[in-house]
């Protein structure tokens, strides 16, 4: 699978750096690779004695659309990044609560069965280490932005628990549009998405299904969640829906069905 470094040169200047343009960039990369293969095929065809009027046709260029950035990311990708950032706090809280409960039960069981006078080493959940690394990454982002802006240093008493995490997430969310307008911070949405994937996996809170009940603007009901893109994607026309757009459409379609049912009952 091509990485961002391979795809970036194919993205027109001024395009959004977010995942909304990833499918279009991949389509252009596939076309570029097809052109290279076609040129090799033509060379082999000429070497075999083919005539100029009959060489194989060149692959047709894909019809793609690139969304513009403002300045680096479009409004939808900024909104997606903010939602993901805020979701990290919720997921981290859920994981911390579950980990604490697990350790409590383990210690209780060990205490009931151990011989009097023996020492029991408390178990440490690996979730705690993951959450500690998450907080460290978030602190690094805040510190970097404070440095770039010349803001005072982040106040810290060395704590890395729920309150410092929530405070940093709130601070970043409030300034996220400006943060994502700076070239040095362009990798932040991918970092947030990666953390979202990790925490959802640990919480067994991966999006339950790749399919969605909503109908795309093209008329197809082939909309599904794409974890890598962070968007819902129509399998028919490729239209992207952000989480907020998708959830709003789910509510609108449900309201429309309820209204239609009420009309039939009246």
C-alpha positions as CSV (number, residue, x, y, z in Angstrom):
1,X,0.0,0.0,0.0
2,X,1.5,3.4,-1.0
3,X,2.5,5.7,1.9
4,X,1.9,9.4,2.2
5,X,5.4,10.2,0.9
6,X,4.6,8.5,-2.4
7,X,1.1,10.1,-2.7
8,X,2.0,13.7,-1.8
9,X,3.7,14.6,-5.0
10,X,0.5,13.6,-6.9
11,X,-1.7,16.0,-4.9
12,X,-2.2,19.4,-6.6
13,X,-0.8,22.4,-4.7
14,X,-3.3,23.9,-2.3
15,X,-5.2,20.6,-1.8
16,X,-6.3,19.5,1.6
17,X,-3.6,17.4,3.4
18,X,-6.2,15.3,5.1
19,X,-7.5,11.9,4.3
20,X,-10.4,13.3,2.2
21,X,-8.0,13.3,-0.8
22,X,-6.3,10.0,-0.2
23,X,-8.5,8.0,-2.6
24,X,-8.0,10.5,-5.4
25,X,-4.2,10.5,-4.9
26,X,-4.2,6.7,-4.9
27,X,-6.2,6.7,-8.2
28,X,-3.6,9.0,-9.7
29,X,-0.8,6.8,-8.4
30,X,-2.4,3.7,-9.9
31,X,-2.8,5.5,-13.2
32,X,0.9,6.6,-13.1
33,X,1.9,3.0,-12.5
34,X,-0.3,1.8,-15.4
35,X,1.3,4.4,-17.7
36,X,4.7,3.0,-16.8
37,X,3.5,-0.5,-17.5
38,X,2.0,0.6,-20.8
39,X,5.2,2.3,-21.9
40,X,7.1,-1.0,-21.2
41,X,4.4,-2.9,-23.1
42,X,4.8,-0.6,-26.1
43,X,8.5,-1.0,-26.1
44,X,8.1,-4.8,-26.1
45,X,5.5,-4.5,-28.8
46,X,7.8,-2.4,-31.1
47,X,10.6,-4.8,-30.4
48,X,8.4,-7.6,-31.6
49,X,7.7,-5.8,-34.9
50,X,4.5,-4.0,-34.2
51,X,3.5,-1.0,-36.4
52,X,3.0,2.5,-35.0
53,X,-0.6,2.7,-36.0
54,X,-1.6,-0.3,-33.9
55,X,0.2,0.0,-30.6
56,X,-1.8,-0.6,-27.4
57,X,-3.9,2.4,-26.3
58,X,-2.7,4.4,-23.3
59,X,-4.6,3.9,-20.0
60,X,-7.4,6.4,-19.5
61,X,-6.8,9.0,-16.8
62,X,-9.1,8.7,-13.8
63,X,-11.7,11.4,-13.1
64,X,-10.8,12.6,-9.6
65,X,-11.6,15.6,-7.4
66,X,-9.3,17.1,-4.9
67,X,-10.7,19.1,-2.0
68,X,-8.9,22.4,-1.3
69,X,-7.2,23.1,2.0
70,X,-7.8,26.2,4.1
71,X,-4.9,26.7,4.2
72,X,-3.6,23.1,4.8
73,X,-6.8,21.2,5.7
74,X,-10.4,21.5,4.7
75,X,-13.1,22.2,7.2
76,X,-14.3,18.6,7.3
77,X,-10.8,17.2,8.0
78,X,-10.3,19.8,10.8
79,X,-13.7,18.8,12.3
80,X,-12.8,15.1,12.0
81,X,-9.5,15.8,13.8
82,X,-11.2,17.7,16.6
83,X,-13.8,15.0,17.0
84,X,-11.1,12.3,17.1
85,X,-9.1,14.4,19.7
86,X,-12.1,14.7,22.0
87,X,-12.9,11.0,21.6
88,X,-9.5,10.2,22.8
89,X,-10.4,11.6,26.2
90,X,-13.6,9.6,26.4
91,X,-11.9,6.3,25.3
92,X,-9.0,6.9,27.7
93,X,-11.4,7.4,30.6
94,X,-13.2,4.2,29.7
95,X,-10.0,2.2,29.5
96,X,-8.6,3.7,32.7
97,X,-11.9,2.8,34.6
98,X,-11.8,-0.8,33.2
99,X,-8.1,-1.2,34.0
100,X,-8.6,0.0,37.6
101,X,-11.6,-2.3,38.0
102,X,-9.6,-5.3,36.7
103,X,-6.7,-4.6,39.0
104,X,-9.1,-4.3,41.9
105,X,-10.7,-7.6,41.2
106,X,-7.3,-9.3,40.7
107,X,-6.0,-8.0,44.0
108,X,-9.1,-9.0,45.9
109,X,-9.0,-12.6,44.5
110,X,-5.3,-12.9,45.3
111,X,-5.9,-11.7,48.8
112,X,-8.6,-14.2,49.4
113,X,-6.4,-17.2,48.3
114,X,-3.0,-16.3,49.5
115,X,-1.3,-17.7,52.6
116,X,-1.1,-15.3,55.5
117,X,2.2,-13.5,55.6
118,X,3.1,-13.9,52.0
119,X,3.6,-10.8,49.8
120,X,1.6,-10.3,46.6
121,X,3.1,-8.1,43.9
122,X,0.3,-6.0,42.4
123,X,-0.3,-6.5,38.7
124,X,0.1,-3.5,36.4
125,X,-2.2,-3.3,33.4
126,X,-0.5,-2.7,30.0
127,X,-3.4,-0.3,29.4
128,X,-1.8,2.0,31.9
129,X,1.4,2.1,29.9
130,X,-0.5,2.9,26.7
131,X,-2.4,5.7,28.3
132,X,0.8,7.1,29.7
133,X,2.3,7.2,26.2
134,X,-0.8,8.8,24.9
135,X,-0.6,11.6,27.5
136,X,3.1,12.0,26.7
137,X,2.3,12.4,23.0
138,X,-0.4,15.0,23.8
139,X,1.9,16.9,26.1
140,X,4.5,17.0,23.3
141,X,2.0,18.4,20.8
142,X,1.0,21.1,23.3
143,X,4.6,21.9,24.1
144,X,5.5,22.1,20.4
145,X,2.6,24.5,19.7
146,X,3.4,26.7,22.7
147,X,7.0,26.9,21.5
148,X,6.0,27.8,17.9
149,X,3.6,30.5,19.2
150,X,5.9,31.8,21.9
151,X,3.3,31.0,24.6
152,X,4.3,30.4,28.2
153,X,5.4,26.8,29.0
154,X,2.7,24.3,29.9
155,X,2.1,24.2,33.7
156,X,2.9,20.8,35.0
157,X,3.3,19.2,38.4
158,X,4.4,15.9,36.8
159,X,1.0,14.4,36.8
160,X,-0.1,12.3,33.8
161,X,-3.6,11.2,34.9
162,X,-7.1,12.0,33.8
163,X,-7.1,15.7,34.7
164,X,-3.9,16.7,32.9
165,X,-4.9,14.7,29.9
166,X,-8.4,16.3,29.7
167,X,-6.8,19.8,30.2
168,X,-4.3,19.3,27.4
169,X,-7.0,17.8,25.0
170,X,-9.3,20.8,25.8
171,X,-6.5,23.3,25.2
172,X,-5.5,21.7,21.9
173,X,-9.2,21.3,20.7
174,X,-9.8,25.0,21.3
175,X,-6.8,26.0,19.1
176,X,-6.9,23.1,16.6
177,X,-7.9,25.1,13.5
178,X,-4.8,27.4,14.0
179,X,-2.6,24.4,14.8
180,X,-3.6,22.6,11.7
181,X,-2.8,25.7,9.6
182,X,0.9,25.4,10.5
183,X,3.2,23.3,8.2
184,X,5.1,21.8,11.2
185,X,1.8,20.4,12.6
186,X,0.5,18.8,9.4
187,X,1.1,15.3,10.7
188,X,-1.1,15.7,13.7
189,X,-4.4,14.3,12.2
190,X,-2.7,11.1,11.3
191,X,-1.2,10.8,14.8
192,X,-4.6,11.3,16.4
193,X,-6.2,8.8,14.0
194,X,-3.5,6.2,15.0
195,X,-4.2,6.8,18.7
196,X,-7.9,6.5,18.1
197,X,-7.4,3.1,16.4
198,X,-5.2,1.9,19.2
199,X,-7.6,2.9,22.0
200,X,-10.7,1.6,20.2
201,X,-9.0,-1.7,19.7
202,X,-8.1,-1.9,23.4
203,X,-11.6,-0.9,24.4
204,X,-13.1,-3.4,21.9
205,X,-14.9,-0.3,20.6
206,X,-14.0,-0.7,17.0
207,X,-16.9,0.6,14.8
208,X,-19.2,-2.4,15.0
209,X,-19.8,-2.7,11.2
210,X,-18.3,-1.5,8.0
211,X,-21.8,-1.0,6.6
212,X,-24.2,1.8,7.2
213,X,-28.0,2.1,6.7
214,X,-27.8,5.5,5.0
215,X,-28.5,6.1,1.4
216,X,-25.8,8.0,-0.6
217,X,-26.6,10.9,-2.8
218,X,-26.0,8.6,-5.8
219,X,-29.0,6.5,-4.6
220,X,-26.9,3.5,-3.4
221,X,-27.0,2.0,0.1
222,X,-23.4,0.9,0.0
223,X,-22.0,3.3,2.5
224,X,-19.3,1.9,4.9
225,X,-16.8,3.1,7.5
226,X,-13.2,3.2,6.3
227,X,-10.9,3.2,9.4
228,X,-7.9,4.4,7.5
229,X,-9.6,7.4,5.9
230,X,-11.7,8.2,9.0
231,X,-14.7,8.8,6.7
232,X,-17.7,6.8,5.6
233,X,-17.3,6.0,1.9
234,X,-19.9,5.0,-0.7
235,X,-18.9,1.9,-2.5
236,X,-20.8,3.0,-5.5
237,X,-19.6,6.5,-6.3
238,X,-16.8,7.1,-3.7
239,X,-18.6,10.0,-1.9
240,X,-17.2,10.7,1.6
241,X,-19.2,11.4,4.6
242,X,-17.6,12.7,7.9
243,X,-18.9,11.1,11.1
244,X,-20.9,14.2,11.8
245,X,-22.4,14.2,8.3
246,X,-23.2,10.5,8.5
247,X,-24.8,10.7,12.0
248,X,-26.9,13.7,10.9
249,X,-28.1,11.8,7.9
250,X,-29.0,8.8,10.0
251,X,-31.1,11.0,12.2
252,X,-32.8,12.7,9.2
253,X,-33.6,9.4,7.5
254,X,-35.0,8.0,10.8
255,X,-37.1,11.1,11.3
256,X,-38.4,10.8,7.7
257,X,-39.3,7.1,8.1
258,X,-41.1,7.9,11.4
259,X,-43.0,10.8,9.8
260,X,-44.0,8.5,6.9
261,X,-45.2,5.8,9.3
262,X,-47.2,8.3,11.2
263,X,-48.8,9.5,8.0
264,X,-49.8,6.0,7.0
265,X,-51.4,5.4,10.5
266,X,-53.4,8.6,10.4
